[in-house]
Amino acid sequence: MKDLLYLPDVVTLSLCEDTCNGCGMCIKVCPHEVFELSGRKARIIRKDYCMECGACALNCPVQAISVRSGVGCAAGIINGILRNSEPTCSCSGSSSNCC
C-alpha cells in the first residue's frame, strides 16, 4: 500500500487496549492498516495514517475505539488557514486528543 500520511499528530483516534477483546474487526474494516493484533489485542501501529472515517469505532463490538470522524485533520487545516501558517492543531508531541 502506498503511504497515505495525513497531518502528523492531529488524529483523534484512540484505543483502550484493556477493553479490546481481540476480535480483529478494526483490522478488517480499516482502509489504511492502522491496527494490528498483538498478544490477542489490537494496537495502533500507524496512527498518522488514520483518515478518521470512523469504521473501526462503529464496528468495534466492545467500544474500545474512539475517533471523532473528520475532526483532527479538518481542525488542523482550519487552524492553519486561520493562523496563516502550516496546518497544525498544536498537538505535536502530545498523546492527548486536544483537537
mmCIF file of the C-alpha atoms, coordinates in Angstrom:
data_MODEL
# 
_entry.id   MODEL 
# 
loop_
_atom_site.group_PDB 
_atom_site.id 
_atom_site.type_symbol 
_atom_site.label_atom_id 
_atom_site.label_alt_id 
_atom_site.label_comp_id 
_atom_site.label_asym_id 
_atom_site.label_entity_id 
_atom_site.label_seq_id 
_atom_site.pdbx_PDB_ins_code 
_atom_site.Cartn_x 
_atom_site.Cartn_y 
_atom_site.Cartn_z 
_atom_site.occupancy 
_atom_site.B_iso_or_equiv 
_atom_site.pdbx_formal_charge 
_atom_site.auth_seq_id 
_atom_site.auth_comp_id 
_atom_site.auth_asym_id 
_atom_site.auth_atom_id 
_atom_site.pdbx_PDB_model_num 
ATOM 1  C CA . MET A 1 1  ? 0.000   0.000   0.000  1.00 0.00 ? 1  MET A CA 1 
ATOM 2  C CA . LYS A 1 2  ? 1.206   3.479   -0.794 1.00 0.00 ? 2  LYS A CA 1 
ATOM 3  C CA . ASP A 1 3  ? 1.810   5.511   2.346  1.00 0.00 ? 3  ASP A CA 1 
ATOM 4  C CA . LEU A 1 4  ? -1.146  7.846   2.807  1.00 0.00 ? 4  LEU A CA 1 
ATOM 5  C CA . LEU A 1 5  ? 0.025   10.112  5.591  1.00 0.00 ? 5  LEU A CA 1 
ATOM 6  C CA . TYR A 1 6  ? -2.269  12.918  6.615  1.00 0.00 ? 6  TYR A CA 1 
ATOM 7  C CA . LEU A 1 7  ? -1.303  15.705  9.015  1.00 0.00 ? 7  LEU A CA 1 
ATOM 8  C CA . PRO A 1 8  ? 1.036   14.400  11.727 1.00 0.00 ? 8  PRO A CA 1 
ATOM 9  C CA . ASP A 1 9  ? -0.143  14.348  15.337 1.00 0.00 ? 9  ASP A CA 1 
ATOM 10 C CA . VAL A 1 10 ? -3.709  15.565  14.776 1.00 0.00 ? 10 VAL A CA 1 
ATOM 11 C CA . VAL A 1 11 ? -5.689  12.316  14.555 1.00 0.00 ? 11 VAL A CA 1 
ATOM 12 C CA . THR A 1 12 ? -8.351  11.869  17.254 1.00 0.00 ? 12 THR A CA 1 
ATOM 13 C CA . LEU A 1 13 ? -8.108  8.062   17.167 1.00 0.00 ? 13 LEU A CA 1 
ATOM 14 C CA . SER A 1 14 ? -7.650  6.255   20.480 1.00 0.00 ? 14 SER A CA 1 
ATOM 15 C CA . LEU A 1 15 ? -7.847  2.630   21.561 1.00 0.00 ? 15 LEU A CA 1 
ATOM 16 C CA . CYS A 1 16 ? -8.382  1.194   25.032 1.00 0.00 ? 16 CYS A CA 1 
ATOM 17 C CA . GLU A 1 17 ? -6.333  -1.993  24.853 1.00 0.00 ? 17 GLU A CA 1 
ATOM 18 C CA . ASP A 1 18 ? -7.748  -3.170  28.205 1.00 0.00 ? 18 ASP A CA 1 
ATOM 19 C CA . THR A 1 19 ? -11.278 -3.123  26.767 1.00 0.00 ? 19 THR A CA 1 
ATOM 20 C CA . CYS A 1 20 ? -10.276 -4.725  23.427 1.00 0.00 ? 20 CYS A CA 1 
ATOM 21 C CA . ASN A 1 21 ? -11.427 -8.334  23.045 1.00 0.00 ? 21 ASN A CA 1 
ATOM 22 C CA . GLY A 1 22 ? -9.113  -9.112  20.113 1.00 0.00 ? 22 GLY A CA 1 
ATOM 23 C CA . CYS A 1 23 ? -11.885 -9.755  17.579 1.00 0.00 ? 23 CYS A CA 1 
ATOM 24 C CA . GLY A 1 24 ? -9.869  -8.066  14.809 1.00 0.00 ? 24 GLY A CA 1 
ATOM 25 C CA . MET A 1 25 ? -12.828 -6.206  13.335 1.00 0.00 ? 25 MET A CA 1 
ATOM 26 C CA . CYS A 1 26 ? -10.859 -2.931  13.339 1.00 0.00 ? 26 CYS A CA 1 
ATOM 27 C CA . ILE A 1 27 ? -8.198  -4.576  11.195 1.00 0.00 ? 27 ILE A CA 1 
ATOM 28 C CA . LYS A 1 28 ? -10.795 -5.861  8.746  1.00 0.00 ? 28 LYS A CA 1 
ATOM 29 C CA . VAL A 1 29 ? -12.535 -2.513  8.246  1.00 0.00 ? 29 VAL A CA 1 
ATOM 30 C CA . CYS A 1 30 ? -9.597  -0.082  8.384  1.00 0.00 ? 30 CYS A CA 1 
ATOM 31 C CA . PRO A 1 31 ? -8.692  1.019   4.837  1.00 0.00 ? 31 PRO A CA 1 
ATOM 32 C CA . HIS A 1 32 ? -5.184  2.189   5.844  1.00 0.00 ? 32 HIS A CA 1 
ATOM 33 C CA . GLU A 1 33 ? -3.917  -0.668  8.020  1.00 0.00 ? 33 GLU A CA 1 
ATOM 34 C CA . VAL A 1 34 ? -3.701  1.462   11.163 1.00 0.00 ? 34 VAL A CA 1 
ATOM 35 C CA . PHE A 1 35 ? -4.147  -1.514  13.521 1.00 0.00 ? 35 PHE A CA 1 
ATOM 36 C CA . GLU A 1 36 ? -2.520  -4.872  14.152 1.00 0.00 ? 36 GLU A CA 1 
ATOM 37 C CA . LEU A 1 37 ? -3.213  -7.722  16.542 1.00 0.00 ? 37 LEU A CA 1 
ATOM 38 C CA . SER A 1 38 ? -0.520  -8.244  19.143 1.00 0.00 ? 38 SER A CA 1 
ATOM 39 C CA . GLY A 1 39 ? -0.888  -10.592 22.074 1.00 0.00 ? 39 GLY A CA 1 
ATOM 40 C CA . ARG A 1 40 ? -4.587  -11.165 21.323 1.00 0.00 ? 40 ARG A CA 1 
ATOM 41 C CA . LYS A 1 41 ? -5.312  -7.436  21.475 1.00 0.00 ? 41 LYS A CA 1 
ATOM 42 C CA . ALA A 1 42 ? -5.491  -4.756  18.801 1.00 0.00 ? 42 ALA A CA 1 
ATOM 43 C CA . ARG A 1 43 ? -2.995  -1.954  18.897 1.00 0.00 ? 43 ARG A CA 1 
ATOM 44 C CA . ILE A 1 44 ? -2.487  1.195   16.850 1.00 0.00 ? 44 ILE A CA 1 
ATOM 45 C CA . ILE A 1 45 ? 0.668   0.960   14.761 1.00 0.00 ? 45 ILE A CA 1 
ATOM 46 C CA . ARG A 1 46 ? 0.232   3.779   12.216 1.00 0.00 ? 46 ARG A CA 1 
ATOM 47 C CA . LYS A 1 47 ? -1.914  6.458   13.854 1.00 0.00 ? 47 LYS A CA 1 
ATOM 48 C CA . ASP A 1 48 ? -0.998  9.212   11.408 1.00 0.00 ? 48 ASP A CA 1 
ATOM 49 C CA . TYR A 1 49 ? -2.341  7.036   8.556  1.00 0.00 ? 49 TYR A CA 1 
ATOM 50 C CA . CYS A 1 50 ? -5.861  7.244   10.024 1.00 0.00 ? 50 CYS A CA 1 
ATOM 51 C CA . MET A 1 51 ? -8.274  9.223   7.855  1.00 0.00 ? 51 MET A CA 1 
ATOM 52 C CA . GLU A 1 52 ? -10.840 9.343   10.656 1.00 0.00 ? 52 GLU A CA 1 
ATOM 53 C CA . CYS A 1 53 ? -13.561 7.574   8.703  1.00 0.00 ? 53 CYS A CA 1 
ATOM 54 C CA . GLY A 1 54 ? -14.907 6.014   11.913 1.00 0.00 ? 54 GLY A CA 1 
ATOM 55 C CA . ALA A 1 55 ? -15.323 2.491   10.525 1.00 0.00 ? 55 ALA A CA 1 
ATOM 56 C CA . CYS A 1 56 ? -13.203 0.980   13.303 1.00 0.00 ? 56 CYS A CA 1 
ATOM 57 C CA . ALA A 1 57 ? -15.193 2.608   16.115 1.00 0.00 ? 57 ALA A CA 1 
ATOM 58 C CA . LEU A 1 58 ? -18.544 1.819   14.502 1.00 0.00 ? 58 LEU A CA 1 
ATOM 59 C CA . ASN A 1 59 ? -17.603 -1.855  14.112 1.00 0.00 ? 59 ASN A CA 1 
ATOM 60 C CA . CYS A 1 60 ? -15.925 -2.416  17.484 1.00 0.00 ? 60 CYS A CA 1 
ATOM 61 C CA . PRO A 1 61 ? -18.294 -4.662  19.475 1.00 0.00 ? 61 PRO A CA 1 
ATOM 62 C CA . VAL A 1 62 ? -16.869 -3.561  22.847 1.00 0.00 ? 62 VAL A CA 1 
ATOM 63 C CA . GLN A 1 63 ? -16.475 0.194   22.125 1.00 0.00 ? 63 GLN A CA 1 
ATOM 64 C CA . ALA A 1 64 ? -12.697 0.046   22.701 1.00 0.00 ? 64 ALA A CA 1 
ATOM 65 C CA . ILE A 1 65 ? -12.050 2.533   19.881 1.00 0.00 ? 65 ILE A CA 1 
ATOM 66 C CA . SER A 1 66 ? -12.826 6.213   19.818 1.00 0.00 ? 66 SER A CA 1 
ATOM 67 C CA . VAL A 1 67 ? -12.423 8.602   16.893 1.00 0.00 ? 67 VAL A CA 1 
ATOM 68 C CA . ARG A 1 68 ? -14.114 11.876  16.101 1.00 0.00 ? 68 ARG A CA 1 
ATOM 69 C CA . SER A 1 69 ? -14.656 11.391  12.398 1.00 0.00 ? 69 SER A CA 1 
ATOM 70 C CA . GLY A 1 70 ? -13.036 14.127  10.330 1.00 0.00 ? 70 GLY A CA 1 
ATOM 71 C CA . VAL A 1 71 ? -12.120 16.312  13.288 1.00 0.00 ? 71 VAL A CA 1 
ATOM 72 C CA . GLY A 1 72 ? -8.309  16.040  13.581 1.00 0.00 ? 72 GLY A CA 1 
ATOM 73 C CA . CYS A 1 73 ? -7.204  16.772  10.032 1.00 0.00 ? 73 CYS A CA 1 
ATOM 74 C CA . ALA A 1 74 ? -10.096 19.143  9.427  1.00 0.00 ? 74 ALA A CA 1 
ATOM 75 C CA . ALA A 1 75 ? -9.252  21.099  12.577 1.00 0.00 ? 75 ALA A CA 1 
ATOM 76 C CA . GLY A 1 76 ? -5.579  21.177  11.595 1.00 0.00 ? 76 GLY A CA 1 
ATOM 77 C CA . ILE A 1 77 ? -6.306  22.601  8.163  1.00 0.00 ? 77 ILE A CA 1 
ATOM 78 C CA . ILE A 1 78 ? -8.752  25.194  9.504  1.00 0.00 ? 78 ILE A CA 1 
ATOM 79 C CA . ASN A 1 79 ? -6.308  26.258  12.238 1.00 0.00 ? 79 ASN A CA 1 
ATOM 80 C CA . GLY A 1 80 ? -3.569  26.653  9.622  1.00 0.00 ? 80 GLY A CA 1 
ATOM 81 C CA . ILE A 1 81 ? -5.797  28.836  7.472  1.00 0.00 ? 81 ILE A CA 1 
ATOM 82 C CA . LEU A 1 82 ? -6.907  30.974  10.417 1.00 0.00 ? 82 LEU A CA 1 
ATOM 83 C CA . ARG A 1 83 ? -3.342  31.424  11.642 1.00 0.00 ? 83 ARG A CA 1 
ATOM 84 C CA . ASN A 1 84 ? -1.910  31.842  8.136  1.00 0.00 ? 84 ASN A CA 1 
ATOM 85 C CA . SER A 1 85 ? 0.533   29.010  8.889  1.00 0.00 ? 85 SER A CA 1 
ATOM 86 C CA . GLU A 1 86 ? 1.173   25.366  8.169  1.00 0.00 ? 86 GLU A CA 1 
ATOM 87 C CA . PRO A 1 87 ? -1.743  23.058  9.050  1.00 0.00 ? 87 PRO A CA 1 
ATOM 88 C CA . THR A 1 88 ? -1.491  22.069  12.705 1.00 0.00 ? 88 THR A CA 1 
ATOM 89 C CA . CYS A 1 89 ? -3.695  21.684  15.743 1.00 0.00 ? 89 CYS A CA 1 
ATOM 90 C CA . SER A 1 90 ? -0.840  22.459  18.152 1.00 0.00 ? 90 SER A CA 1 
ATOM 91 C CA . CYS A 1 91 ? -0.939  18.896  19.476 1.00 0.00 ? 91 CYS A CA 1 
ATOM 92 C CA . SER A 1 92 ? 2.557   17.922  18.301 1.00 0.00 ? 92 SER A CA 1 
ATOM 93 C CA . GLY A 1 93 ? 4.205   15.579  20.745 1.00 0.00 ? 93 GLY A CA 1 
ATOM 94 C CA . SER A 1 94 ? 1.046   15.240  22.788 1.00 0.00 ? 94 SER A CA 1 
ATOM 95 C CA . SER A 1 95 ? -0.703  11.935  23.287 1.00 0.00 ? 95 SER A CA 1 
ATOM 96 C CA . SER A 1 96 ? -3.960  13.675  24.142 1.00 0.00 ? 96 SER A CA 1 
ATOM 97 C CA . ASN A 1 97 ? -6.710  14.395  21.688 1.00 0.00 ? 97 ASN A CA 1 
ATOM 98 C CA . CYS A 1 98 ? -6.781  18.164  22.009 1.00 0.00 ? 98 CYS A CA 1 
ATOM 99 C CA . CYS A 1 99 ? -8.358  18.899  18.650 1.00 0.00 ? 99 CYS A CA 1 
# 
